[in-house]
Amino acid sequence: MNKSRGMTLLEVLVALAVFAYAAISIVTATSQNLRSQSRLMDKTLASWVAQNQLVEFQLTYKPGQKSAKGKLKGTSDIAEQTFYYTVKVEDTGNQWLSSVMVNVSSDAAGKYVVASVTGFVEKP
């Protein structure tokens, strides 16, 4: 009687199923990691745009000028991506300060705000 040392078909199928399950888990984890990394990059870039727009507004705003209440809109390109920002100036209830809120979104409609920052400017 000749005893062969090979694997049976059932053993091969079980090993293949285990490998397939492990491969699917690895691919799923990698995919989630890439999505998280992409979202983190978008949030970081949008945060930079928001901070840049706030500082630019604060530097160009002159306390003696007429009130800048209302909304300013624009776009900013950074890292080959276009972000849409809205600068909104509102009264704070304080006699010396107005608040400046900058919202940055990745869509032109501004529905999905990716980053937001608030600062203050001196009232005229």
Residue pairs with C-beta under 8 A, 6 or more apart in sequence:
7 15
41 79
42 81
42 106
42 114
43 114
43 115
45 78
45 79
45 81
45 83
46 83
46 104
46 105
46 106
46 114
46 115
47 104
47 115
47 117
48 78
49 76
49 78
49 83
49 85
49 104
49 115
50 85
50 102
50 103
50 104
50 115
50 116
50 117
51 102
51 117
52 76
53 74
53 76
53 85
53 87
53 102
53 104
54 87
54 100
54 102
54 117
54 118
54 119
57 72
57 87
57 100
57 102
57 119
57 121
58 100
58 119
58 121
61 68
61 121
63 121
63 122
63 123
63 124
64 124
65 124
66 124
67 89
67 98
67 123
67 124
68 89
68 98
68 121
69 89
69 90
69 91
69 98
70 88
70 89
71 86
71 87
71 88
72 86
72 87
72 88
73 84
73 85
73 86
73 87
74 84
74 85
74 87
75 82
75 83
75 84
75 85
76 82
76 83
76 85
76 104
77 83
81 106
83 104
83 105
83 106
83 114
84 104
84 105
84 106
84 107
84 108
84 110
85 102
85 103
85 104
85 105
86 102
86 103
86 110
87 100
87 101
87 102
88 100
88 101
88 102
88 103
89 98
89 99
89 100
89 121
90 98
90 99
90 101
91 98
91 99
92 98
92 99
92 120
95 123
96 122
96 123
97 120
97 121
97 122
97 123
98 120
98 121
98 122
98 123
99 118
99 119
99 120
100 118
100 119
100 120
100 121
101 116
101 117
101 118
102 116
102 117
102 118
102 119
103 110
103 113
103 115
103 116
104 113
104 114
104 115
104 116
105 111
105 112
105 113
105 114
106 112
106 114
